Amino acid sequence: MFGLGAGELVLIVLVVVVVFGSTKLPQLGDGLGRAIKNFKRAVTSANEIEVSPKKGEIPGEQTKPASDQSSEPATKP
């Protein structure tokens, strides 16, 4: 594997343990695994981009429920 022997791999592992600490290694591996999984999913899935706006995203659109809207304009006291 890339011309690395067992001695070089052990040295690399020791340096990683010293730099990150043994308590952070499981979190680091978990994050790396999730990143690889998400990358593979993004590469193999079809492009699914939602372009239609959701309710309330259009400027000036009323977001009040239909029961609150009346046909008569509101009067101030």
Biopython code that builds the backbone (N, CA, C, O; Angstrom):
import numpy as np
from Bio.PDB.StructureBuilder import StructureBuilder

atoms = [
    (1, "MET", "N", (0.849, -1.172, 0.000)),
    (1, "MET", "CA", (0.000, 0.000, 0.000)),
    (1, "MET", "C", (0.895, 1.235, 0.000)),
    (1, "MET", "O", (1.473, 1.585, 1.029)),
    (2, "PHE", "N", (1.009, 1.887, -1.135)),
    (2, "PHE", "CA", (1.783, 3.110, -1.307)),
    (2, "PHE", "C", (3.245, 2.951, -0.877)),
    (2, "PHE", "O", (3.903, 3.947, -0.576)),
    (3, "GLY", "N", (3.754, 1.743, -0.845)),
    (3, "GLY", "CA", (5.139, 1.512, -0.475)),
    (3, "GLY", "C", (5.420, 1.668, 1.009)),
    (3, "GLY", "O", (6.578, 1.798, 1.405)),
    (4, "LEU", "N", (4.383, 1.659, 1.839)),
    (4, "LEU", "CA", (4.570, 1.791, 3.277)),
    (4, "LEU", "C", (4.646, 0.400, 3.911)),
    (4, "LEU", "O", (3.849, -0.488, 3.606)),
    (5, "GLY", "N", (5.608, 0.243, 4.783)),
    (5, "GLY", "CA", (5.738, -1.009, 5.508)),
    (5, "GLY", "C", (5.033, -0.922, 6.856)),
    (5, "GLY", "O", (4.408, 0.086, 7.187)),
    (6, "ALA", "N", (5.147, -1.993, 7.619)),
    (6, "ALA", "CA", (4.496, -2.054, 8.932)),
    (6, "ALA", "C", (5.098, -1.025, 9.888)),
    (6, "ALA", "O", (4.374, -0.422, 10.680)),
    (7, "GLY", "N", (6.400, -0.821, 9.823)),
    (7, "GLY", "CA", (7.062, 0.136, 10.701)),
    (7, "GLY", "C", (6.587, 1.562, 10.469)),
    (7, "GLY", "O", (6.362, 2.317, 11.414)),
    (8, "GLU", "N", (6.437, 1.919, 9.195)),
    (8, "GLU", "CA", (5.970, 3.261, 8.872)),
    (8, "GLU", "C", (4.525, 3.473, 9.322)),
    (8, "GLU", "O", (4.178, 4.541, 9.826)),
    (9, "LEU", "N", (3.682, 2.453, 9.139)),
    (9, "LEU", "CA", (2.291, 2.560, 9.563)),
    (9, "LEU", "C", (2.176, 2.703, 11.078)),
    (9, "LEU", "O", (1.355, 3.481, 11.562)),
    (10, "VAL", "N", (2.986, 1.963, 11.828)),
    (10, "VAL", "CA", (2.969, 2.074, 13.287)),
    (10, "VAL", "C", (3.403, 3.467, 13.711)),
    (10, "VAL", "O", (2.817, 4.047, 14.625)),
    (11, "LEU", "N", (4.419, 4.009, 13.061)),
    (11, "LEU", "CA", (4.889, 5.353, 13.371)),
    (11, "LEU", "C", (3.796, 6.397, 13.080)),
    (11, "LEU", "O", (3.601, 7.327, 13.863)),
    (12, "ILE", "N", (3.104, 6.243, 11.977)),
    (12, "ILE", "CA", (2.019, 7.174, 11.634)),
    (12, "ILE", "C", (0.905, 7.096, 12.666)),
    (12, "ILE", "O", (0.376, 8.127, 13.082)),
    (13, "VAL", "N", (0.544, 5.891, 13.083)),
    (13, "VAL", "CA", (-0.509, 5.722, 14.089)),
    (13, "VAL", "C", (-0.084, 6.356, 15.411)),
    (13, "VAL", "O", (-0.902, 7.003, 16.063)),
    (14, "LEU", "N", (1.157, 6.191, 15.818)),
    (14, "LEU", "CA", (1.634, 6.794, 17.061)),
    (14, "LEU", "C", (1.599, 8.322, 16.993)),
    (14, "LEU", "O", (1.228, 8.976, 17.968)),
    (15, "VAL", "N", (1.975, 8.879, 15.873)),
    (15, "VAL", "CA", (1.945, 10.335, 15.718)),
    (15, "VAL", "C", (0.499, 10.835, 15.789)),
    (15, "VAL", "O", (0.236, 11.866, 16.408)),
    (16, "VAL", "N", (-0.432, 10.123, 15.169)),
    (16, "VAL", "CA", (-1.844, 10.521, 15.199)),
    (16, "VAL", "C", (-2.374, 10.460, 16.621)),
    (16, "VAL", "O", (-3.105, 11.356, 17.044)),
    (17, "VAL", "N", (-2.021, 9.422, 17.366)),
    (17, "VAL", "CA", (-2.481, 9.298, 18.757)),
    (17, "VAL", "C", (-1.909, 10.421, 19.611)),
    (17, "VAL", "O", (-2.615, 10.967, 20.459)),
    (18, "VAL", "N", (-0.660, 10.772, 19.408)),
    (18, "VAL", "CA", (-0.052, 11.844, 20.183)),
    (18, "VAL", "C", (-0.684, 13.189, 19.842)),
    (18, "VAL", "O", (-0.933, 14.003, 20.732)),
    (19, "VAL", "N", (-0.945, 13.426, 18.557)),
    (19, "VAL", "CA", (-1.487, 14.714, 18.140)),
    (19, "VAL", "C", (-2.941, 14.871, 18.580)),
    (19, "VAL", "O", (-3.302, 15.904, 19.142)),
    (20, "PHE", "N", (-3.765, 13.881, 18.338)),
    (20, "PHE", "CA", (-5.194, 14.004, 18.612)),
    (20, "PHE", "C", (-5.598, 13.486, 19.985)),
    (20, "PHE", "O", (-6.642, 13.887, 20.498)),
    (21, "GLY", "N", (-4.827, 12.632, 20.582)),
    (21, "GLY", "CA", (-5.198, 12.050, 21.865)),
    (21, "GLY", "C", (-6.115, 10.855, 21.663)),
    (21, "GLY", "O", (-6.857, 10.789, 20.683)),
    (22, "SER", "N", (-6.060, 9.926, 22.581)),
    (22, "SER", "CA", (-6.829, 8.695, 22.415)),
    (22, "SER", "C", (-8.323, 8.910, 22.611)),
    (22, "SER", "O", (-9.122, 8.104, 22.135)),
    (23, "THR", "N", (-8.720, 9.976, 23.299)),
    (23, "THR", "CA", (-10.148, 10.203, 23.512)),
    (23, "THR", "C", (-10.821, 10.801, 22.280)),
    (23, "THR", "O", (-12.024, 10.614, 22.097)),
    (24, "LYS", "N", (-10.091, 11.507, 21.437)),
    (24, "LYS", "CA", (-10.666, 12.140, 20.254)),
    (24, "LYS", "C", (-10.669, 11.216, 19.030)),
    (24, "LYS", "O", (-11.356, 11.511, 18.051)),
    (25, "LEU", "N", (-9.927, 10.120, 19.060)),
    (25, "LEU", "CA", (-9.837, 9.251, 17.887)),
    (25, "LEU", "C", (-11.180, 8.641, 17.487)),
    (25, "LEU", "O", (-11.479, 8.619, 16.293)),
    (26, "PRO", "N", (-12.013, 8.143, 18.414)),
    (26, "PRO", "CA", (-13.318, 7.613, 17.979)),
    (26, "PRO", "C", (-14.196, 8.681, 17.325)),
    (26, "PRO", "O", (-14.880, 8.401, 16.341)),
    (27, "GLN", "N", (-14.181, 9.892, 17.860)),
    (27, "GLN", "CA", (-14.965, 10.973, 17.266)),
    (27, "GLN", "C", (-14.428, 11.332, 15.886)),
    (27, "GLN", "O", (-15.199, 11.599, 14.964)),
    (28, "LEU", "N", (-13.124, 11.338, 15.748)),
    (28, "LEU", "CA", (-12.496, 11.643, 14.469)),
    (28, "LEU", "C", (-12.846, 10.580, 13.430)),
    (28, "LEU", "O", (-13.162, 10.913, 12.288)),
    (29, "GLY", "N", (-12.793, 9.323, 13.810)),
    (29, "GLY", "CA", (-13.153, 8.240, 12.897)),
    (29, "GLY", "C", (-14.615, 8.272, 12.517)),
    (29, "GLY", "O", (-14.964, 8.023, 11.363)),
    (30, "ASP", "N", (-15.479, 8.578, 13.481)),
    (30, "ASP", "CA", (-16.912, 8.659, 13.214)),
    (30, "ASP", "C", (-17.213, 9.785, 12.231)),
    (30, "ASP", "O", (-17.983, 9.601, 11.289)),
    (31, "GLY", "N", (-16.619, 10.926, 12.446)),
    (31, "GLY", "CA", (-16.829, 12.054, 11.545)),
    (31, "GLY", "C", (-16.303, 11.777, 10.144)),
    (31, "GLY", "O", (-16.933, 12.153, 9.155)),
    (32, "LEU", "N", (-15.167, 11.128, 10.057)),
    (32, "LEU", "CA", (-14.589, 10.790, 8.759)),
    (32, "LEU", "C", (-15.470, 9.782, 8.026)),
    (32, "LEU", "O", (-15.676, 9.897, 6.818)),
    (33, "GLY", "N", (-15.990, 8.793, 8.756)),
    (33, "GLY", "CA", (-16.877, 7.806, 8.150)),
    (33, "GLY", "C", (-18.157, 8.427, 7.620)),
    (33, "GLY", "O", (-18.605, 8.091, 6.524)),
    (34, "ARG", "N", (-18.760, 9.347, 8.404)),
    (34, "ARG", "CA", (-19.973, 10.018, 7.943)),
    (34, "ARG", "C", (-19.699, 10.891, 6.727)),
    (34, "ARG", "O", (-20.523, 10.975, 5.817)),
    (35, "ALA", "N", (-18.540, 11.538, 6.715)),
    (35, "ALA", "CA", (-18.189, 12.381, 5.573)),
    (35, "ALA", "C", (-18.032, 11.548, 4.310)),
    (35, "ALA", "O", (-18.493, 11.954, 3.243)),
    (36, "ILE", "N", (-17.397, 10.406, 4.411)),
    (36, "ILE", "CA", (-17.222, 9.535, 3.247)),
    (36, "ILE", "C", (-18.567, 9.011, 2.777)),
    (36, "ILE", "O", (-18.826, 8.963, 1.574)),
    (37, "LYS", "N", (-19.437, 8.612, 3.718)),
    (37, "LYS", "CA", (-20.762, 8.110, 3.348)),
    (37, "LYS", "C", (-21.586, 9.185, 2.641)),
    (37, "LYS", "O", (-22.234, 8.902, 1.633)),
    (38, "ASN", "N", (-21.567, 10.412, 3.156)),
    (38, "ASN", "CA", (-22.312, 11.502, 2.532)),
    (38, "ASN", "C", (-21.756, 11.845, 1.159)),
    (38, "ASN", "O", (-22.514, 12.161, 0.243)),
    (39, "PHE", "N", (-20.442, 11.785, 1.012)),
    (39, "PHE", "CA", (-19.829, 12.061, -0.282)),
    (39, "PHE", "C", (-20.238, 11.015, -1.311)),
    (39, "PHE", "O", (-20.574, 11.357, -2.445)),
    (40, "LYS", "N", (-20.212, 9.738, -0.921)),
    (40, "LYS", "CA", (-20.613, 8.677, -1.844)),
    (40, "LYS", "C", (-22.078, 8.822, -2.237)),
    (40, "LYS", "O", (-22.432, 8.634, -3.401)),
    (41, "ARG", "N", (-22.928, 9.156, -1.271)),
    (41, "ARG", "CA", (-24.348, 9.333, -1.556)),
    (41, "ARG", "C", (-24.554, 10.507, -2.513)),
    (41, "ARG", "O", (-25.389, 10.424, -3.413)),
    (42, "ALA", "N", (-23.818, 11.582, -2.337)),
    (42, "ALA", "CA", (-23.958, 12.748, -3.206)),
    (42, "ALA", "C", (-23.472, 12.454, -4.617)),
    (42, "ALA", "O", (-24.034, 12.968, -5.584)),
    (43, "VAL", "N", (-22.448, 11.643, -4.746)),
    (43, "VAL", "CA", (-21.906, 11.331, -6.065)),
    (43, "VAL", "C", (-22.829, 10.391, -6.825)),
    (43, "VAL", "O", (-23.014, 10.557, -8.030)),
    (44, "THR", "N", (-23.413, 9.407, -6.149)),
    (44, "THR", "CA", (-24.215, 8.402, -6.835)),
    (44, "THR", "C", (-25.673, 8.798, -7.018)),
    (44, "THR", "O", (-26.346, 8.236, -7.882)),
    (45, "SER", "N", (-26.183, 9.740, -6.242)),
    (45, "SER", "CA", (-27.593, 10.104, -6.361)),
    (45, "SER", "C", (-27.801, 11.071, -7.518)),
    (45, "SER", "O", (-26.880, 11.753, -7.966)),
    (46, "ALA", "N", (-29.037, 11.104, -7.981)),
    (46, "ALA", "CA", (-29.392, 12.032, -9.049)),
    (46, "ALA", "C", (-29.474, 13.440, -8.472)),
    (46, "ALA", "O", (-29.673, 13.625, -7.271)),
    (47, "ASN", "N", (-29.320, 14.417, -9.338)),
    (47, "ASN", "CA", (-29.428, 15.804, -8.896)),
    (47, "ASN", "C", (-30.879, 16.088, -8.538)),
    (47, "ASN", "O", (-31.753, 16.075, -9.404)),
    (48, "GLU", "N", (-31.127, 16.341, -7.279)),
    (48, "GLU", "CA", (-32.478, 16.611, -6.807)),
    (48, "GLU", "C", (-32.499, 17.965, -6.123)),
    (48, "GLU", "O", (-32.353, 18.064, -4.905)),
    (49, "ILE", "N", (-32.682, 18.999, -6.917)),
    (49, "ILE", "CA", (-32.703, 20.349, -6.383)),
    (49, "ILE", "C", (-34.140, 20.848, -6.438)),
    (49, "ILE", "O", (-34.758, 20.867, -7.502)),
    (50, "GLU", "N", (-34.664, 21.247, -5.297)),
    (50, "GLU", "CA", (-36.021, 21.768, -5.208)),
    (50, "GLU", "C", (-35.981, 23.245, -5.559)),
    (50, "GLU", "O", (-35.327, 24.033, -4.876)),
    (51, "VAL", "N", (-36.685, 23.625, -6.629)),
    (51, "VAL", "CA", (-36.654, 25.007, -7.063)),
    (51, "VAL", "C", (-37.964, 25.738, -6.809)),
    (51, "VAL", "O", (-38.007, 26.964, -6.909)),
    (52, "SER", "N", (-39.022, 25.025, -6.486)),
    (52, "SER", "CA", (-40.291, 25.708, -6.233)),
    (52, "SER", "C", (-40.275, 26.300, -4.830)),
    (52, "SER", "O", (-39.864, 25.638, -3.878)),
    (53, "PRO", "N", (-40.724, 27.552, -4.700)),
    (53, "PRO", "CA", (-40.691, 28.210, -3.387)),
    (53, "PRO", "C", (-41.733, 27.614, -2.446)),
    (53, "PRO", "O", (-42.799, 27.176, -2.879)),
    (54, "LYS", "N", (-41.417, 27.605, -1.184)),
    (54, "LYS", "CA", (-42.355, 27.133, -0.171)),
    (54, "LYS", "C", (-43.224, 28.294, 0.268)),
    (54, "LYS", "O", (-42.899, 29.455, 0.020)),
    (55, "LYS", "N", (-44.319, 27.981, 0.915)),
    (55, "LYS", "CA", (-45.235, 29.016, 1.357)),
    (55, "LYS", "C", (-44.529, 29.936, 2.345)),
    (55, "LYS", "O", (-43.888, 29.471, 3.288)),
    (56, "GLY", "N", (-44.648, 31.216, 2.130)),
    (56, "GLY", "CA", (-44.029, 32.195, 3.005)),
    (56, "GLY", "C", (-42.671, 32.677, 2.523)),
    (56, "GLY", "O", (-42.115, 33.612, 3.099)),
    (57, "GLU", "N", (-42.122, 32.061, 1.478)),
    (57, "GLU", "CA", (-40.818, 32.481, 0.972)),
    (57, "GLU", "C", (-40.928, 33.553, -0.098)),
    (57, "GLU", "O", (-39.944, 34.230, -0.396)),
    (58, "ILE", "N", (-42.114, 33.717, -0.683)),
    (58, "ILE", "CA", (-42.300, 34.716, -1.726)),
    (58, "ILE", "C", (-42.534, 36.065, -1.060)),
    (58, "ILE", "O", (-43.405, 36.171, -0.197)),
    (59, "PRO", "N", (-41.783, 37.100, -1.432)),
    (59, "PRO", "CA", (-41.974, 38.418, -0.816)),
    (59, "PRO", "C", (-43.389, 38.930, -1.056)),
    (59, "PRO", "O", (-43.902, 38.844, -2.171)),
    (60, "GLY", "N", (-44.021, 39.463, -0.010)),
    (60, "GLY", "CA", (-45.351, 40.020, -0.107)),
    (60, "GLY", "C", (-46.460, 39.000, 0.027)),
    (60, "GLY", "O", (-47.636, 39.364, 0.019)),
    (61, "GLU", "N", (-46.114, 37.733, 0.150)),
    (61, "GLU", "CA", (-47.136, 36.698, 0.269)),
    (61, "GLU", "C", (-47.713, 36.702, 1.677)),
    (61, "GLU", "O", (-46.977, 36.844, 2.653)),
    (62, "GLN", "N", (-49.020, 36.547, 1.783)),
    (62, "GLN", "CA", (-49.693, 36.503, 3.081)),
    (62, "GLN", "C", (-49.411, 35.154, 3.731)),
    (62, "GLN", "O", (-49.567, 34.112, 3.094)),
    (63, "THR", "N", (-48.998, 35.167, 4.996)),
    (63, "THR", "CA", (-48.738, 33.929, 5.712)),
    (63, "THR", "C", (-49.767, 33.673, 6.797)),
    (63, "THR", "O", (-49.631, 32.718, 7.561)),
    (64, "LYS", "N", (-50.812, 34.522, 6.881)),
    (64, "LYS", "CA", (-51.845, 34.339, 7.889)),
    (64, "LYS", "C", (-52.738, 33.178, 7.493)),
    (64, "LYS", "O", (-52.925, 32.925, 6.303)),
    (65, "PRO", "N", (-53.290, 32.471, 8.460)),
    (65, "PRO", "CA", (-54.257, 31.422, 8.125)),
    (65, "PRO", "C", (-55.502, 32.043, 7.500)),
    (65, "PRO", "O", (-55.782, 33.222, 7.721)),
    (66, "ALA", "N", (-56.242, 31.272, 6.729)),
    (66, "ALA", "CA", (-57.418, 31.766, 6.016)),
    (66, "ALA", "C", (-58.495, 32.239, 6.988)),
    (66, "ALA", "O", (-59.258, 33.138, 6.636)),
    (67, "SER", "N", (-58.592, 31.684, 8.177)),
    (67, "SER", "CA", (-59.624, 32.063, 9.133)),
    (67, "SER", "C", (-59.372, 33.462, 9.702)),
    (67, "SER", "O", (-60.321, 34.109, 10.146)),
    (68, "ASP", "N", (-58.141, 33.944, 9.704)),
    (68, "ASP", "CA", (-57.820, 35.267, 10.236)),
    (68, "ASP", "C", (-58.098, 36.375, 9.220)),
    (68, "ASP", "O", (-58.257, 37.535, 9.600)),
    (69, "GLN", "N", (-58.156, 36.034, 7.957)),
    (69, "GLN", "CA", (-58.362, 37.037, 6.931)),
    (69, "GLN", "C", (-59.851, 37.264, 6.757)),
    (69, "GLN", "O", (-60.610, 36.311, 6.579)),
    (70, "SER", "N", (-60.268, 38.502, 6.806)),
    (70, "SER", "CA", (-61.676, 38.828, 6.599)),
    (70, "SER", "C", (-61.816, 39.640, 5.334)),
    (70, "SER", "O", (-60.843, 40.201, 4.829)),
    (71, "SER", "N", (-63.034, 39.700, 4.824)),
    (71, "SER", "CA", (-63.268, 40.438, 3.588)),
    (71, "SER", "C", (-63.322, 41.944, 3.838)),
    (71, "SER", "O", (-63.148, 42.731, 2.908)),
    (72, "GLU", "N", (-63.562, 42.351, 5.085)),
    (72, "GLU", "CA", (-63.620, 43.765, 5.410)),
    (72, "GLU", "C", (-62.260, 44.236, 5.918)),
    (72, "GLU", "O", (-61.578, 43.497, 6.627)),
    (73, "PRO", "N", (-61.858, 45.454, 5.565)),
    (73, "PRO", "CA", (-60.583, 45.956, 6.069)),
    (73, "PRO", "C", (-60.661, 46.205, 7.561)),
    (73, "PRO", "O", (-61.719, 46.542, 8.092)),
    (74, "ALA", "N", (-59.555, 46.041, 8.221)),
    (74, "ALA", "CA", (-59.510, 46.260, 9.674)),
    (74, "ALA", "C", (-59.574, 47.750, 9.956)),
    (74, "ALA", "O", (-58.941, 48.553, 9.270)),
    (75, "THR", "N", (-60.344, 48.109, 10.968)),
    (75, "THR", "CA", (-60.472, 49.521, 11.352)),
    (75, "THR", "C", (-59.737, 49.734, 12.645)),
    (75, "THR", "O", (-59.744, 48.884, 13.536)),
    (76, "LYS", "N", (-59.103, 50.880, 12.735)),
    (76, "LYS", "CA", (-58.398, 51.209, 13.984)),
    (76, "LYS", "C", (-59.327, 51.978, 14.886)),
    (76, "LYS", "O", (-60.068, 52.827, 14.391)),
    (77, "PRO", "N", (-59.334, 51.731, 16.188)),
    (77, "PRO", "CA", (-60.221, 52.452, 17.120)),
    (77, "PRO", "C", (-59.804, 53.877, 17.330)),
    (77, "PRO", "O", (-60.451, 54.605, 18.084)),
]
sb = StructureBuilder()
sb.init_structure("model")
sb.init_model(0)
sb.init_chain("A")
sb.init_seg("    ")
for serial, (resi, resn, name, xyz) in enumerate(atoms, 1):
    if name == "N":
        sb.init_residue(resn, " ", resi, " ")
    sb.init_atom(name, np.array(xyz, "f"), 0.0, 1.0, " ", f" {name:<3s}", serial, name[0])
structure = sb.get_structure()
